[in-house]
Amino acid sequence: MELKKNPKADIGRNSGLFFVAGLAFVMFVTWQALEYKKYDDVTNYDISQNVDDLLDEEVPMTEQIKTPPPPPPPAAPEIIEVVEDEADVPETVIKDTESNEDEVVAEVEDLEVAEVEEDLDIPFSVIEDVPIFPGCESEKSKGAKALRDCFQEQMFKHISKNFRYPEISQEMGVQGKVNVMFVIQKDGSIGNVRMRGPDKNLEAEAARIISKLPKMTPGKQRGRAVRVPFSIPITFKLQ
């Protein structure tokens, strides 16, 4: 015999309604919890300002500037006494310092003025009497230009004859031009030698060549021996 349930005794028939009602209740409680606000107790604050405190301000101290005393009044001018015409005023007598015919004037002998010789440096290109290199005496009669050309020629011959390339410079591959400057003194000797080049060894070799220059006939300006600066380049070139 099959058993049949009474529909009124089925406890699950209203489960959907109870679920919806419970869900609505939970959502209501959650919404109330989120919207809940708590306010602090109202406290009466004294918002009035104390006027006396605002008025009681500190006044800065001011320094009194002392003005300097006024300058003293100018002194009264001295009293000028007016001398009457009748009063005798002493006159100032100016003595005559010029000589007269009666005075004897001593004769002064001729004074000798010693000439002071000044050491002048006259460039080689403008000097009147060019320094003469030994061997150029025969060119003196041909003029200053011939002497200058002979001087230059003898200088190049002297450099070629005494030229010696430094071995250390050859090994290092050093070459270049050395500018040599010297002065032909008033006695014909060579002095004040200066060099400027790319290497100290080349400069030393150039100084050695110049030191072998012979003594020359000094240059002259207006008949007086003077110092004559001269410069010449010496080229060191590897083959």
URLIN-V910443 format. One record per backbone hydrogen bond with DSSP energy under -1.0 kcal/mol. NH is the residue of the N-H (numbers start at 0). CO is the residue of the C=O. E is the energy in kcal/mol with one decimal. If there is no record, write none. Layout:
[[NH:CO:E] [NH:CO:E]]
This chain:
[[8:5:-1.2] [9:6:-1.0] [17:13:-2.2] [18:14:-2.1] [19:15:-2.1] [20:16:-2.3] [21:17:-2.5] [22:18:-2.5] [23:19:-2.3] [24:20:-2.0] [25:21:-2.6] [26:22:-2.2] [27:23:-2.0] [28:24:-2.5] [29:25:-2.4] [30:26:-2.2] [31:27:-2.3] [32:28:-2.2] [33:29:-2.0] [34:30:-1.9] [46:44:-1.0] [50:48:-1.0] [53:49:-1.3] [54:50:-2.0] [55:51:-1.4] [56:54:-2.1] [86:83:-1.3] [119:117:-1.1] [121:226:-2.5] [125:122:-1.0] [126:122:-1.1] [128:219:-2.5] [131:216:-1.6] [135:132:-2.5] [138:135:-1.4] [139:136:-1.4] [141:138:-1.1] [142:139:-1.0] [146:142:-1.6] [147:143:-2.3] [148:144:-2.4] [149:145:-2.2] [150:146:-2.4] [151:147:-2.4] [152:148:-2.3] [153:149:-2.6] [154:150:-2.0] [155:151:-2.1] [156:152:-2.1] [157:153:-2.4] [158:154:-2.2] [159:155:-2.5] [160:156:-2.2] [161:157:-1.9] [169:165:-1.7] [170:166:-2.5] [171:167:-1.7] [173:168:-2.7] [175:235:-2.6] [177:233:-2.8] [178:195:-2.5] [179:231:-2.3] [180:193:-3.0] [181:229:-2.9] [182:190:-2.8] [183:227:-2.9] [184:188:-2.9] [187:184:-1.7] [190:182:-2.3] [193:180:-3.1] [195:178:-1.3] [202:198:-2.0] [203:199:-2.5] [204:200:-1.8] [205:201:-2.1] [206:202:-2.3] [207:203:-1.9] [208:204:-1.9] [209:205:-2.1] [210:206:-2.0] [212:209:-1.8] [215:187:-2.4] [216:131:-2.2] [219:128:-1.8] [220:223:-2.8] [223:220:-1.1] [225:218:-2.1] [226:119:-1.9] [227:183:-2.1] [229:181:-3.0] [231:179:-2.4] [233:177:-2.6] [235:175:-3.4]]
